[in-house]
Amino acid sequence: MTSATRALWIGTYPHPNGAEGVWRVELDVDPAAGTGAFGGGALAVAASSPSFLALDGDTLYAVGETEAGSVSAFAVAPDGALTPRGGPVATGGSYPCHVAVSGDVLVANYGDGVLTVVPTADDGGVAAAPDAGPRRQRHAGTGPVTDRQEGPHAHFVAPLAHLGAADDGSGAVLVVDLGTDELRRHDPAAPDGSTAQVVATFPPGTGPRHLAALPSGHLVVVGELDPALFLLSPVDGPDGVRTYDVVARHDVTHAAAPAGGGNYPSHVAVTADGTRVLAAVRGADVLAVHAVEPGPDGGVPTLRHLADSPVGGAWPRHFAILGAATGAGSAAEADQGDADAPLHDLVVVANQNDDPLIERPAAAGPDAPTSNLALLRVRRSDGAAQVLDVLALPAPACVVEA
């Protein structure tokens, strides 16, 4: 197989020496060989702190992670150009940090825990009219880590319809609340001012951040304040509402935290075949890989830690799994009838912070960003990752495949 060019949308934070906005990056990859290199990047559109993105058809959505939070929609042209579909719409919450699309645009506001539901127009633009504008659903609560859990902090919103076997067909969405150590369930069609139902409670001080779903219907939630992966088992209640029991905790990494600091996991994702869980860990600055071992009789799976690998930069905030190669498997795999098993995954990591250990090219100047995107090849056999290429970008925070 020959290499093919893929495009990535990159959300960013402000950087003192870089253009703020949404970037488009080209990546040449050969999935079968597990090789690739960045082809360059350019600012696609200027925007204020577009720290998270979501793509739906030919529309790209971006949060504006500021105190007066906003969400914007951009039309994606065939050549990759971005054109605003109207202006930004206020989320009614502060510091929105995550966005997903499932009919409506769903925004998690970190600052005050609000879930914002924004209707879309026929062309994908976001609606701000009083009769069809955003609906805000609030929450309350605290946690024991007083400097991080003084109130609700919605960090991730997941439509159940996006979660495969975990979808109960209700149309509800789940919100991970770092501030209250809870998993919340919302009806996105509920009127403005509605509140959530708590469907899972984590150990105090967990600081749950992001989630992913396993093919078994179990959820994996990564904690930021307690650096661990939590397995959640679904429980269907007599009222028809599904709740979740926290049934297992696994250390996310075996890598030591830096001296005087800690490890703070950021993002978690599951490979397409459901056999590997990947998590980025800030502090140690590694990508942790776990094997998913099915439980007996469809019971609770086990996560087995495989490896921790450097990510080629500092403070990995987000990553995207580009896909696994199939084909010539190992002899052992062939003996087990699994010759087409994936050999590796290609992963792009957004390393948000400047890395003092990275030398700037002379032509870039002394103040050029050393924050970067890194392309990693992650072996399925042992979870070890190799950095294939890096591309300097100002404070990358989110990776979305175009």
ChimeraX attribute file (.defattr): number of C-alpha atoms within 10 A of each C-alpha:
attribute: neighborCount
match mode: 1-to-1
recipient: residues
	/A:1	7
	/A:2	9
	/A:3	16
	/A:4	11
	/A:5	13
	/A:6	15
	/A:7	17
	/A:8	19
	/A:9	24
	/A:10	29
	/A:11	28
	/A:12	28
	/A:13	25
	/A:14	17
	/A:15	19
	/A:16	12
	/A:17	12
	/A:18	15
	/A:19	19
	/A:20	22
	/A:21	23
	/A:22	28
	/A:23	22
	/A:24	22
	/A:25	23
	/A:26	17
	/A:27	20
	/A:28	17
	/A:29	21
	/A:30	17
	/A:31	22
	/A:32	18
	/A:33	15
	/A:34	19
	/A:35	16
	/A:36	20
	/A:37	19
	/A:38	20
	/A:39	14
	/A:40	13
	/A:41	18
	/A:42	13
	/A:43	18
	/A:44	17
	/A:45	16
	/A:46	13
	/A:47	21
	/A:48	18
	/A:49	26
	/A:50	31
	/A:51	29
	/A:52	29
	/A:53	26
	/A:54	24
	/A:55	19
	/A:56	15
	/A:57	10
	/A:58	15
	/A:59	20
	/A:60	25
	/A:61	25
	/A:62	30
	/A:63	31
	/A:64	29
	/A:65	24
	/A:66	18
	/A:67	15
	/A:68	14
	/A:69	24
	/A:70	25
	/A:71	25
	/A:72	21
	/A:73	27
	/A:74	23
	/A:75	20
	/A:76	19
	/A:77	11
	/A:78	8
	/A:79	6
	/A:80	15
	/A:81	13
	/A:82	20
	/A:83	15
	/A:84	16
	/A:85	19
	/A:86	14
	/A:87	15
	/A:88	21
	/A:89	21
	/A:90	19
	/A:91	28
	/A:92	20
	/A:93	24
	/A:94	22
	/A:95	26
	/A:96	36
	/A:97	26
	/A:98	26
	/A:99	26
	/A:100	23
	/A:101	20
	/A:102	15
	/A:103	14
	/A:104	19
	/A:105	24
	/A:106	27
	/A:107	32
	/A:108	30
	/A:109	32
	/A:110	26
	/A:111	22
	/A:112	22
	/A:113	28
	/A:114	30
	/A:115	35
	/A:116	27
	/A:117	27
	/A:118	26
	/A:119	21
	/A:120	19
	/A:121	13
	/A:122	7
	/A:123	11
	/A:124	21
	/A:125	24
	/A:126	26
	/A:127	20
	/A:128	19
	/A:129	10
	/A:130	7
	/A:131	7
	/A:132	13
	/A:133	18
	/A:134	26
	/A:135	22
	/A:136	21
	/A:137	22
	/A:138	20
	/A:139	21
	/A:140	14
	/A:141	15
	/A:142	20
	/A:143	21
	/A:144	15
	/A:145	15
	/A:146	11
	/A:147	9
	/A:148	17
	/A:149	20
	/A:150	15
	/A:151	21
	/A:152	26
	/A:153	35
	/A:154	33
	/A:155	27
	/A:156	27
	/A:157	29
	/A:158	25
	/A:159	22
	/A:160	20
	/A:161	16
	/A:162	16
	/A:163	19
	/A:164	14
	/A:165	15
	/A:166	20
	/A:167	17
	/A:168	16
	/A:169	8
	/A:170	13
	/A:171	15
	/A:172	17
	/A:173	21
	/A:174	22
	/A:175	28
	/A:176	28
	/A:177	31
	/A:178	30
	/A:179	31
	/A:180	30
	/A:181	26
	/A:182	28
	/A:183	26
	/A:184	22
	/A:185	24
	/A:186	22
	/A:187	18
	/A:188	25
	/A:189	13
	/A:190	14
	/A:191	13
	/A:192	15
	/A:193	11
	/A:194	16
	/A:195	19
	/A:196	18
	/A:197	15
	/A:198	17
	/A:199	19
	/A:200	19
	/A:201	18
	/A:202	19
	/A:203	14
	/A:204	15
	/A:205	21
	/A:206	25
	/A:207	30
	/A:208	33
	/A:209	28
	/A:210	26
	/A:211	26
	/A:212	21
	/A:213	25
	/A:214	25
	/A:215	16
	/A:216	18
	/A:217	18
	/A:218	22
	/A:219	23
	/A:220	24
	/A:221	25
	/A:222	32
	/A:223	28
	/A:224	22
	/A:225	20
	/A:226	19
	/A:227	23
	/A:228	23
	/A:229	27
	/A:230	24
	/A:231	25
	/A:232	22
	/A:233	21
	/A:234	18
	/A:235	13
	/A:236	11
	/A:237	10
	/A:238	7
	/A:239	6
	/A:240	10
	/A:241	14
	/A:242	17
	/A:243	19
	/A:244	19
	/A:245	16
	/A:246	17
	/A:247	12
	/A:248	16
	/A:249	19
	/A:250	16
	/A:251	15
	/A:252	30
	/A:253	26
	/A:254	13
	/A:255	18
	/A:256	12
	/A:257	16
	/A:258	12
	/A:259	8
	/A:260	5
	/A:261	10
	/A:262	16
	/A:263	22
	/A:264	26
	/A:265	33
	/A:266	21
	/A:267	25
	/A:268	27
	/A:269	24
	/A:270	22
	/A:271	16
	/A:272	14
	/A:273	12
	/A:274	15
	/A:275	16
	/A:276	22
	/A:277	25
	/A:278	25
	/A:279	26
	/A:280	32
	/A:281	31
	/A:282	25
	/A:283	19
	/A:284	26
	/A:285	26
	/A:286	26
	/A:287	31
	/A:288	26
	/A:289	30
	/A:290	25
	/A:291	22
	/A:292	17
	/A:293	14
	/A:294	16
	/A:295	11
	/A:296	8
	/A:297	6
	/A:298	9
	/A:299	11
	/A:300	18
	/A:301	18
	/A:302	16
	/A:303	24
	/A:304	16
	/A:305	21
	/A:306	18
	/A:307	21
	/A:308	24
	/A:309	21
	/A:310	20
	/A:311	29
	/A:312	26
	/A:313	26
	/A:314	25
	/A:315	28
	/A:316	34
	/A:317	24
	/A:318	25
	/A:319	26
	/A:320	20
	/A:321	21
	/A:322	18
	/A:323	15
	/A:324	22
	/A:325	19
	/A:326	16
	/A:327	13
	/A:328	15
	/A:329	17
	/A:330	16
	/A:331	11
	/A:332	10
	/A:333	15
	/A:334	13
	/A:335	10
	/A:336	9
	/A:337	11
	/A:338	15
	/A:339	17
	/A:340	14
	/A:341	18
	/A:342	21
	/A:343	23
	/A:344	24
	/A:345	24
	/A:346	26
	/A:347	23
	/A:348	25
	/A:349	28
	/A:350	32
	/A:351	32
	/A:352	26
	/A:353	22
	/A:354	20
	/A:355	17
	/A:356	11
	/A:357	9
	/A:358	14
	/A:359	9
	/A:360	16
	/A:361	10
	/A:362	8
	/A:363	7
	/A:364	10
	/A:365	9
	/A:366	10
	/A:367	10
	/A:368	19
	/A:369	21
	/A:370	25
	/A:371	27
	/A:372	27
	/A:373	30
	/A:374	24
	/A:375	29
	/A:376	29
	/A:377	24
	/A:378	25
	/A:379	19
	/A:380	20
	/A:381	12
	/A:382	14
	/A:383	24
	/A:384	19
	/A:385	25
	/A:386	17
	/A:387	18
	/A:388	16
	/A:389	17
	/A:390	21
	/A:391	17
	/A:392	20
	/A:393	29
	/A:394	27
	/A:395	31
	/A:396	31
	/A:397	26
	/A:398	29
	/A:399	28
	/A:400	21
	/A:401	16
	/A:402	19
